[in-house]
């Protein structure tokens, strides 16, 4: 059974797996930022948030898609929004 959650910054798709641990996929398209530096910043933010919740997210595959660019001014807001989305899957 697939679930989807989203907010202004991210969209997350989830599906249960039989592995006993969580797996993560991250999509940061060139539409988000033409430069690799900006796309990598998004991916680092997502992986760090996933790492904090991975123990509680056992047995699920997650795909996180960035929906808008992250500027330095809204990076903290995006991090908080991602944390709220990940808590819904626990």
C-alpha positions in Angstrom: 0.0 0.0 0.0 1.6 3.3 -1.1 1.2 6.5 0.9 1.9 10.0 -0.2 2.4 13.1 1.9 3.5 16.6 0.7 3.9 20.2 1.7 5.3 23.3 0.1 8.9 22.0 0.0 8.8 18.2 -0.4 6.7 15.3 -1.5 7.2 11.9 0.0 6.0 8.5 -1.4 6.3 5.5 0.9 5.8 1.8 0.4 6.3 -1.0 3.0 9.2 -3.4 2.4 10.1 -6.8 3.9 13.7 -5.9 4.7 13.3 -4.7 8.3 15.1 -1.4 7.7 14.2 1.8 5.9 15.6 2.8 2.5 15.7 6.3 1.0 15.6 7.7 -2.5 16.0 11.4 -3.2 14.9 13.3 -6.3 16.4 16.8 -6.8 15.8 17.8 -10.4 17.5 20.5 -12.3 14.3 22.4 -12.1 15.1 22.9 -8.4 18.5 24.4 -9.0 20.5 24.4 -12.2 23.8 24.2 -10.2 24.8 20.9 -8.6 25.8 22.7 -5.4 22.1 23.6 -4.8 20.8 20.2 -5.6 23.4 18.6 -3.4 22.4 20.9 -0.5 18.8 19.6 -0.8 20.0 16.0 -0.9 22.2 16.5 2.2 19.3 18.0 4.1 17.0 15.1 3.2 19.6 12.4 4.1 20.4 14.1 7.5 16.7 14.2 8.4 16.2 10.6 7.3 19.2 9.5 9.4 17.6 11.0 12.5 14.4 9.0 11.9 15.7 5.8 10.3 15.5 3.7 13.5 11.7 4.5 13.8 11.1 4.1 10.1 11.9 0.4 9.9 10.4 -1.6 7.0 9.5 1.2 4.7 10.9 2.6 1.4 10.7 6.4 1.0 11.2 8.6 -2.0 11.5 12.3 -1.3 11.1 14.8 -4.1 12.1 18.4 -3.6 9.4 20.7 -5.0 11.1 24.1 -4.8 14.6 25.5 -4.5 16.1 26.0 -1.1 17.6 29.4 -0.4 19.6 30.1 2.7 16.7 32.2 4.0 14.2 29.3 3.9 16.4 26.4 4.7 15.3 26.2 8.3 11.7 26.2 7.3 12.3 23.4 4.8 14.1 21.3 7.4 11.2 21.7 9.8 8.7 20.9 7.1 10.6 17.7 6.2 10.8 16.7 9.9 7.0 17.1 10.2 6.5 14.9 7.1 8.8 12.2 8.3 7.1 12.0 11.7 3.8 11.1 9.8 5.4 7.9 8.5 6.6 6.7 12.0 
